[in-house]
Amino acid sequence: MEKPTVGELTPPNRTLLGPGPSEVHPRVLRAMSTPLVGHLDPTFVDIMDEVQALLRYAFRTNNEWTIPVSGTGSASMEAAIGNVVEPGDTVLVPTNGYFGGRMAEMARRAGGTIVRVGAPWGEPLDPADVQAAFEEHRPDVFGFVHAETSTGVLQPNVPELTDIAHDHDAYVIADCVTSLGGVELRVDEWGIDVAYAGAQKCLSCPPGASPLTLSDRAMEKVLAREESPRSWYLDLGLLEGYWGDERSYHHTAPVTNVYALREALRLVSEEGIEARWERHRRMAGALKAGVEAMGLRMNAPEEYWLPSLNAVRVPEGVTDTDVTAYLLEQYDLEIATGLGDLDGEIFRIGCMGYSARPETVSYLVSALGDALQKQGADVDVNAGLSATSRALGE
Ligand SMILES: *Cc1c(COP(=O)(O)O)cnc(C)c1O
């Protein structure tokens, strides 16, 4: 076999405004180039405690069971669903976006019976529909997506949803992958039993260690399971040995990813979680003002607008993939096209974490305007730029 000749790694320097990964803060990149210690080193045990405390702060929770799960957001998602859902449980999942579908598939593989509550893609769940679904199906577990990255919709009325579930003695699992650290999220106050997130969205950290938190009540269900979870790697009963008081080996922690997450969360606490939510609203608000003034339309109505993921309707006569390819080639700028029911209909423009800053927002508005004009769309780029700069100046 021939020896492969591979050059030095020189990735392009992209501006990342897609659905994730977002741009990584330079301090996080620096933390990742510090020396490794063993995953049971006393200094690493301190780091684990610090990461857990910082995660509780970001989630707004006192849950003891708050850990980074090894793997991307789908790993913390599968840890949540695969441990909480037991064979024979009925699981209520939403149909109003791509990630509700993933929830359903994971719950099915965990042995759950799936029932659904619907809303069109681009709309949130209506609490009345959730109430009706509870009365009809009596689910044991209810999953919903707080920030639907596929549609740019923020689920409002979370406490109403969790009240319905708790009135029926059910457990609530919330997908907070695109909300943690970007938009208002209050795990304890809102009565969320289990919340999972990712590192590469609003925390602006590389993917690899993903936040998960469970209430004592949820953890009691997990620890009382008759049958072990189907995944050994994500078995929270076993992971308790490592992240709990015992600190015994289960699997090697992704040390560098834990360093990165620690630094990313330190940035969250320095900024202050509420100030961070506000910054996302302001930066994404300027982006939204720009695209609207240019003549484009947002997909989600104002009340459900998700600042961390802006879904913008593709204008008449424009091919979405030509625009994204042009932005990548001409501007080193990444945004995404639609998924599922919204394929071909929207652009998905992230405004997450370190990417949510004035330079990137202005750059996006001018680059997108140029790309659309090149495609023959009738957009007023100057009006967009002035609206953005006005909003940024406010
Ligand atoms: C990105 C995302 C996920 C999955 O996370 P990965 O890191 O891609 O595994 C799950 N849910 C939502 C809402 C997401 O945006």
The ligand as an ORCA input file, in Angstrom:
! r2SCAN-3c Opt
* xyz 0 1
  C     -27.890     20.674     16.351
  C     -29.114     20.163     17.022
  C     -29.193     18.859     17.550
  C     -28.127     17.813     17.355
  O     -26.884     18.182     17.772
  P     -25.563     17.575     17.088
  O     -24.487     18.315     17.813
  O     -25.642     17.876     15.639
  O     -25.516     16.133     17.362
  C     -30.342     18.499     18.239
  N     -31.373     19.365     18.386
  C     -31.337     20.609     17.870
  C     -32.497     21.519     18.078
  C     -30.210     21.042     17.183
  O     -30.181     22.277     16.666
*
